[in-house]
Amino acid sequence: MKLKVQVVVLVTTGIVLIAGSLIFQHCFSNIFSNMLADKLVLRPGSKTLESFKSPPVPIFMQFWFFNVTNSHQVLEGQVPVLQQVGPYTFEEKQLKYNLTFDDQEGSVTYLQNKTFFFREELSDGHTLRDAITTVNAVMMSVGAKFESLPSGLKAIIEILFMRFHMTPFVTKPAGELLFYGYEEPFLAHLAPVTKNPIHATGRFGFFYPKNNSNDGTYTVNTGVKGMSDYQEILRWKGADDITFWKADLWGGNSCNMINGTTGNQFPLPLRKDTPLRLYTAELCRSIFAAFQREVPHGRLTLYRYVLPPQLLANSPENKCYCTDNFTCRASMINVAPCRGGAPVVMSTPHFYQGEPEDAAQVVGLDPREEEHETYLDIEPTTGVTFRAAKRIQINIPVRRYSNLPSFRNVPDVILPVLWVNESVVVPLERTAALHRSLTLPFTIVEIATAVLVSLGVILTLTAACKVVLAFRSDDSDKVKNRKIEEKDRDGVVTEKLNDKNYM
């Protein structure tokens, strides 16, 4: 093969290796993202769907009660003194069922069943038999609902209170206050009026009968049409918005929009400057979380998102969530519109991020960021929640409802009842496996790129060396030929001179 052809082949091959490997390395991120997206898509028979239907990691619900230690004094107008008691730890099992796929819309509709199992060994010595004194939520709800009735009817309500021996505070076992419910004959008496089948059971609990139940159908995007809206909720209970709240500051319906996911998974790509949006049925509204910082979890680096203070601030933007002036406060939201009118105020635990004077209305609150902040730690490449703590407090407004004798002397206060921490942590061994899956392909590509670029450089240098050696060889031949020519010329000259001398 002629030298010119060899050089062209070596240089061309070297350039192709260098350019091709660098271009592939640059494009591999997009290729990998497409491969990852294909694995994340929810479709029948996929591993992702199985994890979607039943999360493979344990979820825990921890409850802390606020035991009222001076309930008799509160009835006389004194400040409530609270004693935090807990945790009462339950393991939560989630199961999505009745899945219906709509390929044209790119969605799946499902019901999600939640079942809770008490874990006494994780409850720091607390049992469900512990006696807790707290506000009588049934009595307060009745007082709030019938506050606008004529005086004569209010007297009937007070007579019913007396008939059923109801008082503004009750002392019940923790388990009955949570999922089991305690006997409340007054509810059964009201059932023909309220038409509520739960009231007909004659039992009440703050989470009764939510154990082994669902909160309605969800329709979410499967990802077949892209990851930008992956697992975002399209409809809840068949509707694409809710009807609980008033018009927003600009006269629109943004406060009733269903935005975001359920919190287990988020659309891709994940960006630090873009808030995460979620819909939470507990608050009956959409919320958002803002990026705070990067946090380690095993070998992974996660993005931590937290609920910013402005989410539940007492601001003009949040006026659409205000149902009355008494409960319209920072860190709180009165969910009566979606609780059948029951005056339930949801808030951050210990009124964290709220006004100091609200926490000072009772004795025993100590808001702390590390214990009471809600956060989500998201793996940015997959959008999966690897660690989270959703912390919500249940409160009941205690008021002198229409001067009913039972409430005549109680102080007007937002009384904390209990707070909940729903948490999940993906085990470190799973993070190691994911780290390998996410980093190994890039490591292989980097090594292969380095090898191919090196080989391309070697081939190019080899071609250059061949050219240089060829030029040197030509120069040497030219010098040699020149010397021969000079020698021959000298010989001819000498011969001519000799011929001339001896003629």
C-alpha positions, 0 to 999 in steps of 0.5 A: 500500500502506498504511503499516501493511502496509508496516511489517509486511512490512519488519519481518517480512522483516527478522526472518526474514532475521536469525533465519534466517541466524543459525539456519542459521549455528548449524546449518551445522556439523552440516549440514557434518559430515553432508555430510563423513560421507557423503563419508567412508563407505566404499562401492563406487566412492567416492573415499574407498574408492580412498584407503582401498585404496591410500594416495595419499601415500608411506610410508617404513620406515627401519631402524637396526641395532645393530652389536655391535662386541665380539661375541667379548668378549660371549661371555666375559661383557663388556657389549655395545658397540653401534654404531647403523648406518642408516638403511636406507630403504624405500618402503612400498606398501600395497594392500587387496584382496579387499574384501567389504562387509556392508551389514547389519553396516556393515563391509568385510573385506579383506586388505592387501598390503605391499611394500617397495622399497629407496631407497638415495638416502634411506639416507645412503650405506648399502647393503643389502650392509653387514655387520652383526654381531648376535645369532643369533636362531635360536640364541637361540630354540632355546635358549629353547624347549628350556630345559626339556628333560632334560639328555640332550636339551640335549646333542643340541641343543648337538651340533646347534649344533656340527654346523651351526657355529652361534655366538651372533652372526652377521655378515650383509648388512643386506638379508639380515637384513631382507627377503631372509633368509640361509641357515640350514640348521638351520631346514630341519633343524627344519622336520619338527618345527616344521611351519613352512613358513617354516622349510622354506625354510632361510632366516631374516631378521627380516622374511623373508618379509614383503615382498609379504605380508599379516598376515591379514584385517581387518574394519572399520566402513565408517561407514554406521551412523555416524562414532563407530566409523568404521574401527574393527576388528571382527575380525582373522583372523576373530576379534573378540579374540585369545588371546595374553595372560593375564587382566587385573588384575580377572580379565577379558579386556581385554588380549585385546580388539581395540580401535581402528583400524589408525591411518590414520583415526579415528572422529569427533568427535575430542576432546582428552580422549579417547585414540585407540585402535589395534590393532597386529599388530607388538605383538599387542595394542591400544594407545592414544595421548593428546593432547599438543598442537596442531601446525601443518602448512601452513595446517592445525592438527593434534592430536598424540597420543603413546604415554603412559608408562603404556602400556608401564609395568611396572605391575599393569595390564600384568601380563597382558602379562608372559610371564616376570620377565626381560623384564617391564620398562618400555617392553618387551613380550615377544611370544613368545606370538604369535611361536610362542614365539620370544623377541622383545621389542618396545620403544620405540627405545633403551628410551625411556620405560624404566628407565635401568638397562636402557639402561645394560646395553649401551653405545651407547644414547641415548634421545631424545624427538624421535628415538624417540617415536611420534606421530600428527598427526590433522586433527580435522575429518576424523580423517585421519592427516596425519603420523605416526611409528611407532617400534618396536625389536626386541630379543632376550634373551641368556641362559645358557639351561640352561647350554648351553655356547654360552651359558655365559658370555654376560651376561643382557641384553635386546640391541637388534637394530634399530629401525624408523621407519614414517613418513608425511607428507601433502604441504603442497599436499594440506593447502592443498586440504583447508584450502580444502575445510574452511574455504571453506564456513564462510567463505561461510556467514559472509559470507552471514550477515553480508550477510543480517543487515545486509539484515534490519537495514536493512529493520527500520530502514527500517520504523522510519524509515517509522513515525517519518516517518509520526508526524512527518507526522501531528504536522505536519498536526495543527499545521497544522490547529490553526493553521488552526482558530485562524486561522479562529476568530480570523477569526470572532471578529473578524468578530463584533466588527466586526459588533457595533461597526458595528451 
